[in-house]
Amino acid sequence: MIGYATLGSYGIVGMASPRTWAGIVRMLPMHKLRRGIDLKNEDGAVSVELHVILEHGTNLTVVSENLAHSVRYVLSQYAQLPVKDVSIHIDGIKVR
């Protein structure tokens, strides 16, 4: 759910692997979206860390705020989970 909500957000072109090698970021294929997401249960609420790749020319702040809102909405409305925090790591920018 989180992966699809992420990719459905404006300005996001893909999920990134949280592990880099020599500063090289790898975009994950659709069937491996979970690798770009880290979930933690803290005091009965969920903390989410996302590793994403953004489209060149988008406003990083606006895209990040919209993405955090989308993830919070999906988790609270559909999964019925309280959300403590959503952290977004912009691991790369895709230039066409």
N, CA, C and O atoms as a CHARMM CRD file, in Angstrom:
* protein
*
  384
    1    1 MET  N      0.81200  -1.19500   0.00000 PROA 1      0.00000
    2    1 MET  CA     0.00000   0.00000   0.00000 PROA 1      0.00000
    3    1 MET  C      0.85600   1.25900   0.00000 PROA 1      0.00000
    4    1 MET  O      0.58500   2.20200  -0.74500 PROA 1      0.00000
    5    2 ILE  N      1.87600   1.27200   0.82800 PROA 2      0.00000
    6    2 ILE  CA     2.72000   2.46100   0.92800 PROA 2      0.00000
    7    2 ILE  C      3.47000   2.70300  -0.37900 PROA 2      0.00000
    8    2 ILE  O      3.58100   3.84300  -0.83100 PROA 2      0.00000
    9    3 GLY  N      3.98400   1.63700  -0.98400 PROA 3      0.00000
   10    3 GLY  CA     4.71700   1.77200  -2.23700 PROA 3      0.00000
   11    3 GLY  C      3.86600   2.33200  -3.35400 PROA 3      0.00000
   12    3 GLY  O      4.31900   3.19300  -4.10800 PROA 3      0.00000
   13    4 TYR  N      2.64200   1.85700  -3.47100 PROA 4      0.00000
   14    4 TYR  CA     1.75300   2.35000  -4.52000 PROA 4      0.00000
   15    4 TYR  C      1.28700   3.77700  -4.23700 PROA 4      0.00000
   16    4 TYR  O      1.11700   4.56700  -5.16500 PROA 4      0.00000
   17    5 ALA  N      1.08100   4.11000  -2.97000 PROA 5      0.00000
   18    5 ALA  CA     0.73700   5.49700  -2.62300 PROA 5      0.00000
   19    5 ALA  C      1.90200   6.42600  -2.94200 PROA 5      0.00000
   20    5 ALA  O      1.70400   7.56400  -3.36800 PROA 5      0.00000
   21    6 THR  N      3.10600   5.93300  -2.73300 PROA 6      0.00000
   22    6 THR  CA     4.29400   6.73300  -3.03200 PROA 6      0.00000
   23    6 THR  C      4.42400   6.98500  -4.52500 PROA 6      0.00000
   24    6 THR  O      4.61700   8.12400  -4.95000 PROA 6      0.00000
   25    7 LEU  N      4.31900   5.94000  -5.31300 PROA 7      0.00000
   26    7 LEU  CA     4.47300   6.09900  -6.75300 PROA 7      0.00000
   27    7 LEU  C      3.32200   6.86600  -7.38300 PROA 7      0.00000
   28    7 LEU  O      3.46500   7.40400  -8.48100 PROA 7      0.00000
   29    8 GLY  N      2.18800   6.92400  -6.70700 PROA 8      0.00000
   30    8 GLY  CA     1.05400   7.69700  -7.20300 PROA 8      0.00000
   31    8 GLY  C      1.14400   9.17400  -6.87900 PROA 8      0.00000
   32    8 GLY  O      0.30400   9.95800  -7.32100 PROA 8      0.00000
   33    9 SER  N      2.14300   9.56100  -6.12100 PROA 9      0.00000
   34    9 SER  CA     2.30100  10.96200  -5.73500 PROA 9      0.00000
   35    9 SER  C      3.02700  11.74600  -6.82800 PROA 9      0.00000
   36    9 SER  O      3.94900  11.23500  -7.46400 PROA 9      0.00000
   37   10 TYR  N      2.60600  12.97500  -7.03300 PROA 10     0.00000
   38   10 TYR  CA     3.20800  13.83800  -8.03900 PROA 10     0.00000
   39   10 TYR  C      4.68600  14.06800  -7.74700 PROA 10     0.00000
   40   10 TYR  O      5.06200  14.36500  -6.61300 PROA 10     0.00000
   41   11 GLY  N      5.51500  13.93100  -8.76800 PROA 11     0.00000
   42   11 GLY  CA     6.93700  14.21900  -8.65300 PROA 11     0.00000
   43   11 GLY  C      7.79800  13.03600  -8.29400 PROA 11     0.00000
   44   11 GLY  O      9.02200  13.11500  -8.39200 PROA 11     0.00000
   45   12 ILE  N      7.19000  11.93500  -7.88000 PROA 12     0.00000
   46   12 ILE  CA     7.94800  10.73400  -7.51800 PROA 12     0.00000
   47   12 ILE  C      8.05200   9.84800  -8.75300 PROA 12     0.00000
   48   12 ILE  O      7.03600   9.50700  -9.35800 PROA 12     0.00000
   49   13 VAL  N      9.27500   9.47100  -9.13200 PROA 13     0.00000
   50   13 VAL  CA     9.44800   8.60500 -10.29700 PROA 13     0.00000
   51   13 VAL  C      9.83600   7.18200  -9.91200 PROA 13     0.00000
   52   13 VAL  O      9.75700   6.27500 -10.74100 PROA 13     0.00000
   53   14 GLY  N     10.25500   6.97700  -8.66600 PROA 14     0.00000
   54   14 GLY  CA    10.60900   5.62800  -8.25200 PROA 14     0.00000
   55   14 GLY  C     11.04900   5.56200  -6.81200 PROA 14     0.00000
   56   14 GLY  O     11.25500   6.57300  -6.14200 PROA 14     0.00000
   57   15 MET  N     11.18400   4.32300  -6.35800 PROA 15     0.00000
   58   15 MET  CA    11.70300   4.05700  -5.02200 PROA 15     0.00000
   59   15 MET  C     13.17900   3.71500  -5.17100 PROA 15     0.00000
   60   15 MET  O     13.59700   3.17300  -6.19400 PROA 15     0.00000
   61   16 ALA  N     13.95700   4.03100  -4.15900 PROA 16     0.00000
   62   16 ALA  CA    15.39200   3.76300  -4.19300 PROA 16     0.00000
   63   16 ALA  C     15.75900   2.75400  -3.12900 PROA 16     0.00000
   64   16 ALA  O     15.11500   2.65600  -2.08500 PROA 16     0.00000
   65   17 SER  N     16.79900   2.01400  -3.41400 PROA 17     0.00000
   66   17 SER  CA    17.33300   1.09500  -2.41900 PROA 17     0.00000
   67   17 SER  C     18.02500   1.92700  -1.34500 PROA 17     0.00000
   68   17 SER  O     18.79500   2.83000  -1.67500 PROA 17     0.00000
   69   18 PRO  N     17.76900   1.64500  -0.06800 PROA 18     0.00000
   70   18 PRO  CA    18.40700   2.44100   0.98500 PROA 18     0.00000
   71   18 PRO  C     19.90600   2.20800   1.08100 PROA 18     0.00000
   72   18 PRO  O     20.61100   2.97600   1.73700 PROA 18     0.00000
   73   19 ARG  N     20.39700   1.16700   0.44200 PROA 19     0.00000
   74   19 ARG  CA    21.82900   0.87100   0.46500 PROA 19     0.00000
   75   19 ARG  C     22.45400   1.35000  -0.84400 PROA 19     0.00000
   76   19 ARG  O     22.03700   0.94600  -1.92900 PROA 19     0.00000
   77   20 THR  N     23.45500   2.21200  -0.72300 PROA 20     0.00000
   78   20 THR  CA    24.13700   2.70100  -1.91100 PROA 20     0.00000
   79   20 THR  C     25.55200   2.13600  -1.93700 PROA 20     0.00000
   80   20 THR  O     26.11000   1.75000  -0.90900 PROA 20     0.00000
   81   21 TRP  N     26.10400   2.10200  -3.11900 PROA 21     0.00000
   82   21 TRP  CA    27.47500   1.66700  -3.26900 PROA 21     0.00000
   83   21 TRP  C     28.23200   2.78400  -3.95200 PROA 21     0.00000
   84   21 TRP  O     27.93600   3.12200  -5.09800 PROA 21     0.00000
   85   22 ALA  N     29.19300   3.35700  -3.27800 PROA 22     0.00000
   86   22 ALA  CA    30.02100   4.44200  -3.80000 PROA 22     0.00000
   87   22 ALA  C     29.15900   5.62200  -4.25900 PROA 22     0.00000
   88   22 ALA  O     29.48000   6.28100  -5.24700 PROA 22     0.00000
   89   23 GLY  N     28.07000   5.88500  -3.54100 PROA 23     0.00000
   90   23 GLY  CA    27.22600   7.02000  -3.85400 PROA 23     0.00000
   91   23 GLY  C     26.28700   6.81500  -5.02900 PROA 23     0.00000
   92   23 GLY  O     25.62600   7.75900  -5.46100 PROA 23     0.00000
   93   24 ILE  N     26.21800   5.60000  -5.55100 PROA 24     0.00000
   94   24 ILE  CA    25.34700   5.30600  -6.68000 PROA 24     0.00000
   95   24 ILE  C     24.01500   4.80200  -6.15100 PROA 24     0.00000
   96   24 ILE  O     23.96900   3.84800  -5.37400 PROA 24     0.00000
   97   25 VAL  N     22.92800   5.44800  -6.57300 PROA 25     0.00000
   98   25 VAL  CA    21.58300   5.08300  -6.14400 PROA 25     0.00000
   99   25 VAL  C     20.94500   4.24000  -7.23000 PROA 25     0.00000
  100   25 VAL  O     21.07600   4.53000  -8.41900 PROA 25     0.00000
  101   26 ARG  N     20.25300   3.19100  -6.80800 PROA 26     0.00000
  102   26 ARG  CA    19.60900   2.28700  -7.75500 PROA 26     0.00000
  103   26 ARG  C     18.09800   2.40100  -7.60800 PROA 26     0.00000
  104   26 ARG  O     17.56000   2.28000  -6.50700 PROA 26     0.00000
  105   27 MET  N     17.40900   2.64000  -8.74400 PROA 27     0.00000
  106   27 MET  CA    15.94700   2.68200  -8.72800 PROA 27     0.00000
  107   27 MET  C     15.42800   1.25100  -8.70700 PROA 27     0.00000
  108   27 MET  O     15.88200   0.39600  -9.46800 PROA 27     0.00000
  109   28 LEU  N     14.47800   1.01000  -7.82800 PROA 28     0.00000
  110   28 LEU  CA    13.93000  -0.33500  -7.66100 PROA 28     0.00000
  111   28 LEU  C     12.82100  -0.60500  -8.67200 PROA 28     0.00000
  112   28 LEU  O     12.04200   0.29300  -8.99200 PROA 28     0.00000
  113   29 PRO  N     12.74300  -1.84400  -9.18000 PROA 29     0.00000
  114   29 PRO  CA    11.62100  -2.20600 -10.05500 PROA 29     0.00000
  115   29 PRO  C     10.33400  -2.32400  -9.24900 PROA 29     0.00000
  116   29 PRO  O     10.36500  -2.40000  -8.02000 PROA 29     0.00000
  117   30 MET  N      9.20700  -2.34000  -9.94700 PROA 30     0.00000
  118   30 MET  CA     7.89200  -2.35700  -9.29000 PROA 30     0.00000
  119   30 MET  C      7.72400  -3.51800  -8.30800 PROA 30     0.00000
  120   30 MET  O      7.07600  -3.34500  -7.27600 PROA 30     0.00000
  121   31 HSD  N      8.28200  -4.68300  -8.59200 PROA 31     0.00000
  122   31 HSD  CA     8.07000  -5.82700  -7.71300 PROA 31     0.00000
  123   31 HSD  C      8.97400  -5.80200  -6.47400 PROA 31     0.00000
  124   31 HSD  O      8.89500  -6.70800  -5.64400 PROA 31     0.00000
  125   32 LYS  N      9.83100  -4.78200  -6.33500 PROA 32     0.00000
  126   32 LYS  CA    10.70000  -4.68200  -5.16300 PROA 32     0.00000
  127   32 LYS  C     10.51400  -3.36600  -4.41100 PROA 32     0.00000
  128   32 LYS  O     11.45100  -2.86300  -3.79300 PROA 32     0.00000
  129   33 LEU  N      9.31200  -2.81500  -4.46400 PROA 33     0.00000
  130   33 LEU  CA     9.04800  -1.52500  -3.82300 PROA 33     0.00000
  131   33 LEU  C      9.28500  -1.54700  -2.31800 PROA 33     0.00000
  132   33 LEU  O      9.67200  -0.53600  -1.73200 PROA 33     0.00000
  133   34 ARG  N      9.05400  -2.69000  -1.70000 PROA 34     0.00000
  134   34 ARG  CA     9.17800  -2.76700  -0.23500 PROA 34     0.00000
  135   34 ARG  C     10.58500  -2.47900   0.25000 PROA 34     0.00000
  136   34 ARG  O     10.76800  -2.07800   1.39900 PROA 34     0.00000
  137   35 ARG  N     11.57900  -2.67400  -0.59600 PROA 35     0.00000
  138   35 ARG  CA    12.95800  -2.41500  -0.16800 PROA 35     0.00000
  139   35 ARG  C     13.24300  -0.94300   0.05800 PROA 35     0.00000
  140   35 ARG  O     14.19800  -0.60400   0.75700 PROA 35     0.00000
  141   36 GLY  N     12.44300  -0.06500  -0.51400 PROA 36     0.00000
  142   36 GLY  CA    12.61700   1.36700  -0.31200 PROA 36     0.00000
  143   36 GLY  C     11.82100   1.90900   0.85700 PROA 36     0.00000
  144   36 GLY  O     11.77000   3.11900   1.07500 PROA 36     0.00000
  145   37 ILE  N     11.19300   1.00700   1.61400 PROA 37     0.00000
  146   37 ILE  CA    10.33000   1.40100   2.73200 PROA 37     0.00000
  147   37 ILE  C     10.82000   0.71900   4.00500 PROA 37     0.00000
  148   37 ILE  O     11.08400  -0.48300   4.01100 PROA 37     0.00000
  149   38 ASP  N     10.93900   1.48500   5.06900 PROA 38     0.00000
  150   38 ASP  CA    11.31900   0.92400   6.36500 PROA 38     0.00000
  151   38 ASP  C     10.23200   1.29400   7.37100 PROA 38     0.00000
  152   38 ASP  O      9.96800   2.47400   7.60200 PROA 38     0.00000
  153   39 LEU  N      9.60500   0.28800   7.96500 PROA 39     0.00000
  154   39 LEU  CA     8.54900   0.49400   8.96200 PROA 39     0.00000
  155   39 LEU  C      9.04300   0.11000  10.34300 PROA 39     0.00000
  156   39 LEU  O      9.74700  -0.88600  10.50800 PROA 39     0.00000
  157   40 LYS  N      8.67000   0.90400  11.32900 PROA 40     0.00000
  158   40 LYS  CA     9.00100   0.59600  12.71500 PROA 40     0.00000
  159   40 LYS  C      7.77100   0.83700  13.56600 PROA 40     0.00000
  160   40 LYS  O      7.04100   1.80500  13.35200 PROA 40     0.00000
  161   41 ASN  N      7.54000  -0.03800  14.52800 PROA 41     0.00000
  162   41 ASN  CA     6.44900   0.11300  15.47700 PROA 41     0.00000
  163   41 ASN  C      7.00200   0.78000  16.72500 PROA 41     0.00000
  164   41 ASN  O      7.84500   0.20900  17.41700 PROA 41     0.00000
  165   42 GLU  N      6.53300   1.98000  17.01200 PROA 42     0.00000
  166   42 GLU  CA     7.00700   2.72500  18.17300 PROA 42     0.00000
  167   42 GLU  C      5.82000   3.14600  19.03200 PROA 42     0.00000
  168   42 GLU  O      5.02900   3.99700  18.62500 PROA 42     0.00000
  169   43 ASP  N      5.69400   2.56100  20.20400 PROA 43     0.00000
  170   43 ASP  CA     4.63500   2.91100  21.15600 PROA 43     0.00000
  171   43 ASP  C      3.23700   2.75600  20.56200 PROA 43     0.00000
  172   43 ASP  O      2.36200   3.58700  20.80200 PROA 43     0.00000
  173   44 GLY  N      3.03200   1.70100  19.79300 PROA 44     0.00000
  174   44 GLY  CA     1.71900   1.43500  19.22000 PROA 44     0.00000
  175   44 GLY  C      1.40400   2.20400  17.95500 PROA 44     0.00000
  176   44 GLY  O      0.30400   2.08200  17.41800 PROA 44     0.00000
  177   45 ALA  N      2.35100   2.99800  17.46500 PROA 45     0.00000
  178   45 ALA  CA     2.16000   3.75600  16.22100 PROA 45     0.00000
  179   45 ALA  C      3.28200   3.38500  15.25100 PROA 45     0.00000
  180   45 ALA  O      4.32900   2.88000  15.65600 PROA 45     0.00000
  181   46 VAL  N      3.04800   3.63800  13.99200 PROA 46     0.00000
  182   46 VAL  CA     3.99100   3.26100  12.94800 PROA 46     0.00000
  183   46 VAL  C      4.83700   4.46100  12.54600 PROA 46     0.00000
  184   46 VAL  O      4.32100   5.56100  12.34600 PROA 46     0.00000
  185   47 SER  N      6.14600   4.23600  12.42900 PROA 47     0.00000
  186   47 SER  CA     7.05300   5.22600  11.85000 PROA 47     0.00000
  187   47 SER  C      7.50700   4.68500  10.50600 PROA 47     0.00000
  188   47 SER  O      7.88000   3.51700  10.39000 PROA 47     0.00000
  189   48 VAL  N      7.47400   5.53800   9.49200 PROA 48     0.00000
  190   48 VAL  CA     7.77900   5.13400   8.12800 PROA 48     0.00000
  191   48 VAL  C      8.97100   5.93700   7.61800 PROA 48     0.00000
  192   48 VAL  O      9.03200   7.15400   7.79100 PROA 48     0.00000
  193   49 GLU  N      9.91800   5.24000   6.98700 PROA 49     0.00000
  194   49 GLU  CA    11.02700   5.88900   6.28700 PROA 49     0.00000
  195   49 GLU  C     10.93700   5.48200   4.83200 PROA 49     0.00000
  196   49 GLU  O     10.88500   4.29300   4.51600 PROA 49     0.00000
  197   50 LEU  N     10.91800   6.47100   3.93700 PROA 50     0.00000
  198   50 LEU  CA    10.82300   6.22500   2.50500 PROA 50     0.00000
  199   50 LEU  C     12.08500   6.71100   1.81200 PROA 50     0.00000
  200   50 LEU  O     12.60800   7.77900   2.13300 PROA 50     0.00000
  201   51 HSD  N     12.57100   5.92600   0.86400 PROA 51     0.00000
  202   51 HSD  CA    13.71400   6.29800   0.03400 PROA 51     0.00000
  203   51 HSD  C     13.19600   6.44300  -1.38500 PROA 51     0.00000
  204   51 HSD  O     12.80000   5.46100  -2.01300 PROA 51     0.00000
  205   52 VAL  N     13.19800   7.67300  -1.89000 PROA 52     0.00000
  206   52 VAL  CA    12.55700   7.95200  -3.16800 PROA 52     0.00000
  207   52 VAL  C     13.49800   8.65000  -4.14300 PROA 52     0.00000
  208   52 VAL  O     14.53500   9.19600  -3.76700 PROA 52     0.00000
  209   53 ILE  N     13.09200   8.60800  -5.41600 PROA 53     0.00000
  210   53 ILE  CA    13.76300   9.33700  -6.48500 PROA 53     0.00000
  211   53 ILE  C     12.72700  10.28400  -7.07700 PROA 53     0.00000
  212   53 ILE  O     11.63100   9.86600  -7.44900 PROA 53     0.00000
  213   54 LEU  N     13.08300  11.55900  -7.16000 PROA 54     0.00000
  214   54 LEU  CA    12.16200  12.58600  -7.64200 PROA 54     0.00000
  215   54 LEU  C     12.45800  12.95600  -9.09000 PROA 54     0.00000
  216   54 LEU  O     13.55100  12.72500  -9.60900 PROA 54     0.00000
  217   55 GLU  N     11.45500  13.53200  -9.71200 PROA 55     0.00000
  218   55 GLU  CA    11.59400  14.03500 -11.06900 PROA 55     0.00000
  219   55 GLU  C     12.29500  15.38400 -11.03400 PROA 55     0.00000
  220   55 GLU  O     12.02100  16.20800 -10.16200 PROA 55     0.00000
  221   56 HSD  N     13.19600  15.61000 -11.97600 PROA 56     0.00000
  222   56 HSD  CA    13.92300  16.87700 -12.05800 PROA 56     0.00000
  223   56 HSD  C     12.95100  18.03400 -12.28500 PROA 56     0.00000
  224   56 HSD  O     12.02300  17.92300 -13.08600 PROA 56     0.00000
  225   57 GLY  N     13.16400  19.12200 -11.59000 PROA 57     0.00000
  226   57 GLY  CA    12.34700  20.31300 -11.76900 PROA 57     0.00000
  227   57 GLY  C     11.17800  20.42400 -10.81500 PROA 57     0.00000
  228   57 GLY  O     10.45300  21.41900 -10.84800 PROA 57     0.00000
  229   58 THR  N     10.97600  19.44200  -9.97400 PROA 58     0.00000
  230   58 THR  CA     9.87000  19.52300  -9.01700 PROA 58     0.00000
  231   58 THR  C     10.35100  20.20800  -7.73800 PROA 58     0.00000
  232   58 THR  O     11.54300  20.20900  -7.43000 PROA 58     0.00000
  233   59 ASN  N      9.42600  20.77700  -7.01700 PROA 59     0.00000
  234   59 ASN  CA     9.72400  21.43900  -5.75700 PROA 59     0.00000
  235   59 ASN  C      9.86600  20.36100  -4.67800 PROA 59     0.00000
  236   59 ASN  O      8.89500  19.68200  -4.34500 PROA 59     0.00000
  237   60 LEU  N     11.06000  20.20900  -4.14100 PROA 60     0.00000
  238   60 LEU  CA    11.33600  19.13400  -3.18300 PROA 60     0.00000
  239   60 LEU  C     10.45600  19.21800  -1.93700 PROA 60     0.00000
  240   60 LEU  O      9.97700  18.19800  -1.44400 PROA 60     0.00000
  241   61 THR  N     10.24900  20.41400  -1.43900 PROA 61     0.00000
  242   61 THR  CA     9.45100  20.58900  -0.23000 PROA 61     0.00000
  243   61 THR  C      7.99500  20.21100  -0.46600 PROA 61     0.00000
  244   61 THR  O      7.40300  19.48800   0.33500 PROA 61     0.00000
  245   62 VAL  N      7.42300  20.69000  -1.55000 PROA 62     0.00000
  246   62 VAL  CA     6.01800  20.41600  -1.84200 PROA 62     0.00000
  247   62 VAL  C      5.80900  18.92900  -2.10600 PROA 62     0.00000
  248   62 VAL  O      4.85400  18.34000  -1.60000 PROA 62     0.00000
  249   63 VAL  N      6.68600  18.32000  -2.88700 PROA 63     0.00000
  250   63 VAL  CA     6.56300  16.88900  -3.18200 PROA 63     0.00000
  251   63 VAL  C      6.67800  16.07900  -1.89700 PROA 63     0.00000
  252   63 VAL  O      5.90900  15.13900  -1.69200 PROA 63     0.00000
  253   64 SER  N      7.62000  16.42400  -1.03400 PROA 64     0.00000
  254   64 SER  CA     7.80500  15.70300   0.22700 PROA 64     0.00000
  255   64 SER  C      6.58900  15.83700   1.14500 PROA 64     0.00000
  256   64 SER  O      6.15800  14.85600   1.75300 PROA 64     0.00000
  257   65 GLU  N      6.03900  17.03800   1.24500 PROA 65     0.00000
  258   65 GLU  CA     4.85600  17.24800   2.08400 PROA 65     0.00000
  259   65 GLU  C      3.64900  16.47700   1.55200 PROA 65     0.00000
  260   65 GLU  O      2.91200  15.86600   2.32600 PROA 65     0.00000
  261   66 ASN  N      3.44500  16.50300   0.23700 PROA 66     0.00000
  262   66 ASN  CA     2.33300  15.75800  -0.36100 PROA 66     0.00000
  263   66 ASN  C      2.50300  14.25400  -0.17100 PROA 66     0.00000
  264   66 ASN  O      1.53600  13.54600   0.10800 PROA 66     0.00000
  265   67 LEU  N      3.71900  13.77500  -0.32200 PROA 67     0.00000
  266   67 LEU  CA     3.98500  12.34700  -0.13700 PROA 67     0.00000
  267   67 LEU  C      3.72200  11.92800   1.30900 PROA 67     0.00000
  268   67 LEU  O      3.08700  10.90200   1.54900 PROA 67     0.00000
  269   68 ALA  N      4.19900  12.70400   2.26100 PROA 68     0.00000
  270   68 ALA  CA     3.97000  12.38400   3.67300 PROA 68     0.00000
  271   68 ALA  C      2.47700  12.35900   3.98100 PROA 68     0.00000
  272   68 ALA  O      2.00300  11.47900   4.70100 PROA 68     0.00000
  273   69 HSD  N      1.74000  13.31600   3.44100 PROA 69     0.00000
  274   69 HSD  CA     0.29000  13.35600   3.65200 PROA 69     0.00000
  275   69 HSD  C     -0.38100  12.11700   3.04500 PROA 69     0.00000
  276   69 HSD  O     -1.25500  11.51900   3.67400 PROA 69     0.00000
  277   70 SER  N      0.01700  11.73200   1.83900 PROA 70     0.00000
  278   70 SER  CA    -0.57600  10.56000   1.18200 PROA 70     0.00000
  279   70 SER  C     -0.32300   9.28000   1.97400 PROA 70     0.00000
  280   70 SER  O     -1.22400   8.45900   2.14200 PROA 70     0.00000
  281   71 VAL  N      0.89100   9.11700   2.45200 PROA 71     0.00000
  282   71 VAL  CA     1.23400   7.91000   3.21800 PROA 71     0.00000
  283   71 VAL  C      0.47000   7.88200   4.53400 PROA 71     0.00000
  284   71 VAL  O     -0.05000   6.83600   4.92200 PROA 71     0.00000
  285   72 ARG  N      0.39400   9.01200   5.22300 PROA 72     0.00000
  286   72 ARG  CA    -0.38100   9.07900   6.47100 PROA 72     0.00000
  287   72 ARG  C     -1.85000   8.72300   6.21600 PROA 72     0.00000
  288   72 ARG  O     -2.45400   7.98000   6.99000 PROA 72     0.00000
  289   73 TYR  N     -2.41400   9.24900   5.14300 PROA 73     0.00000
  290   73 TYR  CA    -3.81400   8.99200   4.81400 PROA 73     0.00000
  291   73 TYR  C     -4.05200   7.50400   4.53400 PROA 73     0.00000
  292   73 TYR  O     -4.99800   6.91700   5.05800 PROA 73     0.00000
  293   74 VAL  N     -3.20200   6.90400   3.71600 PROA 74     0.00000
  294   74 VAL  CA    -3.36600   5.48900   3.36800 PROA 74     0.00000
  295   74 VAL  C     -3.26900   4.61000   4.60600 PROA 74     0.00000
  296   74 VAL  O     -4.07600   3.69700   4.78400 PROA 74     0.00000
  297   75 LEU  N     -2.29600   4.87600   5.45700 PROA 75     0.00000
  298   75 LEU  CA    -2.12600   4.04400   6.65000 PROA 75     0.00000
  299   75 LEU  C     -3.25300   4.24100   7.65800 PROA 75     0.00000
  300   75 LEU  O     -3.71600   3.27300   8.26200 PROA 75     0.00000
  301   76 SER  N     -3.68900   5.45400   7.84200 PROA 76     0.00000
  302   76 SER  CA    -4.73000   5.69100   8.84700 PROA 76     0.00000
  303   76 SER  C     -6.11700   5.29800   8.36000 PROA 76     0.00000
  304   76 SER  O     -6.91000   4.76700   9.13700 PROA 76     0.00000
  305   77 GLN  N     -6.42600   5.54700   7.09700 PROA 77     0.00000
  306   77 GLN  CA    -7.76600   5.26100   6.58600 PROA 77     0.00000
  307   77 GLN  C     -7.95900   3.81400   6.15500 PROA 77     0.00000
  308   77 GLN  O     -8.96300   3.19300   6.50400 PROA 77     0.00000
  309   78 TYR  N     -7.01500   3.27700   5.40600 PROA 78     0.00000
  310   78 TYR  CA    -7.18900   1.92900   4.85700 PROA 78     0.00000
  311   78 TYR  C     -6.63900   0.83100   5.75500 PROA 78     0.00000
  312   78 TYR  O     -7.25700  -0.22400   5.89400 PROA 78     0.00000
  313   79 ALA  N     -5.48100   1.07200   6.36600 PROA 79     0.00000
  314   79 ALA  CA    -4.88000   0.05300   7.21800 PROA 79     0.00000
  315   79 ALA  C     -5.26700   0.21700   8.68700 PROA 79     0.00000
  316   79 ALA  O     -4.97300  -0.65100   9.50800 PROA 79     0.00000
  317   80 GLN  N     -5.92600   1.33000   9.01800 PROA 80     0.00000
  318   80 GLN  CA    -6.35400   1.60800  10.39400 PROA 80     0.00000
  319   80 GLN  C     -5.17800   1.59300  11.38200 PROA 80     0.00000
  320   80 GLN  O     -5.29800   1.08200  12.49500 PROA 80     0.00000
  321   81 LEU  N     -4.04300   2.16200  10.95600 PROA 81     0.00000
  322   81 LEU  CA    -2.85700   2.22100  11.79800 PROA 81     0.00000
  323   81 LEU  C     -2.55900   3.66900  12.17400 PROA 81     0.00000
  324   81 LEU  O     -2.57500   4.54600  11.31000 PROA 81     0.00000
  325   82 PRO  N     -2.28600   3.93000  13.45300 PROA 82     0.00000
  326   82 PRO  CA    -1.86300   5.27700  13.82500 PROA 82     0.00000
  327   82 PRO  C     -0.43100   5.52000  13.32800 PROA 82     0.00000
  328   82 PRO  O      0.41900   4.63400  13.41500 PROA 82     0.00000
  329   83 VAL  N     -0.17900   6.70800  12.81500 PROA 83     0.00000
  330   83 VAL  CA     1.12800   7.03800  12.24200 PROA 83     0.00000
  331   83 VAL  C      1.82600   8.04300  13.14100 PROA 83     0.00000
  332   83 VAL  O      1.29400   9.11800  13.41800 PROA 83     0.00000
  333   84 LYS  N      3.01200   7.69000  13.59100 PROA 84     0.00000
  334   84 LYS  CA     3.78700   8.58700  14.43700 PROA 84     0.00000
  335   84 LYS  C      4.61100   9.55500  13.59600 PROA 84     0.00000
  336   84 LYS  O      4.64900  10.75300  13.87600 PROA 84     0.00000
  337   85 ASP  N      5.27300   9.02900  12.55800 PROA 85     0.00000
  338   85 ASP  CA     6.19300   9.86100  11.79300 PROA 85     0.00000
  339   85 ASP  C      6.36700   9.29600  10.38800 PROA 85     0.00000
  340   85 ASP  O      6.34000   8.08100  10.19300 PROA 85     0.00000
  341   86 VAL  N      6.54500  10.17900   9.41300 PROA 86     0.00000
  342   86 VAL  CA     6.88200   9.79000   8.05300 PROA 86     0.00000
  343   86 VAL  C      8.13500  10.56300   7.67400 PROA 86     0.00000
  344   86 VAL  O      8.11000  11.79000   7.57400 PROA 86     0.00000
  345   87 SER  N      9.23700   9.84000   7.46300 PROA 87     0.00000
  346   87 SER  CA    10.50200  10.45700   7.05700 PROA 87     0.00000
  347   87 SER  C     10.75700  10.13100   5.59800 PROA 87     0.00000
  348   87 SER  O     10.60800   8.98700   5.16900 PROA 87     0.00000
  349   88 ILE  N     11.14300  11.14400   4.84400 PROA 88     0.00000
  350   88 ILE  CA    11.37200  10.96500   3.41900 PROA 88     0.00000
  351   88 ILE  C     12.82700  11.28200   3.11300 PROA 88     0.00000
  352   88 ILE  O     13.32500  12.36200   3.43200 PROA 88     0.00000
  353   89 HSD  N     13.49900  10.32000   2.48900 PROA 89     0.00000
  354   89 HSD  CA    14.87800  10.48800   2.06400 PROA 89     0.00000
  355   89 HSD  C     14.89100  10.59600   0.54900 PROA 89     0.00000
  356   89 HSD  O     14.54000   9.64500  -0.15000 PROA 89     0.00000
  357   90 ILE  N     15.29400  11.74500   0.04700 PROA 90     0.00000
  358   90 ILE  CA    15.38600  11.91900  -1.40300 PROA 90     0.00000
  359   90 ILE  C     16.78200  11.45500  -1.80400 PROA 90     0.00000
  360   90 ILE  O     17.77500  12.15200  -1.59400 PROA 90     0.00000
  361   91 ASP  N     16.82600  10.27100  -2.37900 PROA 91     0.00000
  362   91 ASP  CA    18.10600   9.65300  -2.70800 PROA 91     0.00000
  363   91 ASP  C     18.60300   9.99200  -4.10200 PROA 91     0.00000
  364   91 ASP  O     19.75800   9.72700  -4.43200 PROA 91     0.00000
  365   92 GLY  N     17.73600  10.57800  -4.92300 PROA 92     0.00000
  366   92 GLY  CA    18.18300  10.92400  -6.26100 PROA 92     0.00000
  367   92 GLY  C     17.16600  11.76700  -7.00200 PROA 92     0.00000
  368   92 GLY  O     16.00100  11.86700  -6.61700 PROA 92     0.00000
  369   93 ILE  N     17.64800  12.37300  -8.08300 PROA 93     0.00000
  370   93 ILE  CA    16.81100  13.16600  -8.98100 PROA 93     0.00000
  371   93 ILE  C     16.97700  12.56400 -10.36300 PROA 93     0.00000
  372   93 ILE  O     18.09800  12.36900 -10.83200 PROA 93     0.00000
  373   94 LYS  N     15.85000  12.26800 -11.02400 PROA 94     0.00000
  374   94 LYS  CA    15.92000  11.69000 -12.37100 PROA 94     0.00000
  375   94 LYS  C     15.78100  12.79600 -13.39700 PROA 94     0.00000
  376   94 LYS  O     14.80100  13.54100 -13.40900 PROA 94     0.00000
  377   95 VAL  N     16.78100  12.88500 -14.25600 PROA 95     0.00000
  378   95 VAL  CA    16.76800  13.85400 -15.33800 PROA 95     0.00000
  379   95 VAL  C     16.41000  13.10600 -16.60100 PROA 95     0.00000
  380   95 VAL  O     17.01100  12.07800 -16.91300 PROA 95     0.00000
  381   96 ARG  N     15.44300  13.61200 -17.32200 PROA 96     0.00000
  382   96 ARG  CA    14.99400  12.90600 -18.53100 PROA 96     0.00000
  383   96 ARG  C     16.01200  12.93200 -19.61100 PROA 96     0.00000
  384   96 ARG  O     15.78300  12.38200 -20.68800 PROA 96     0.00000
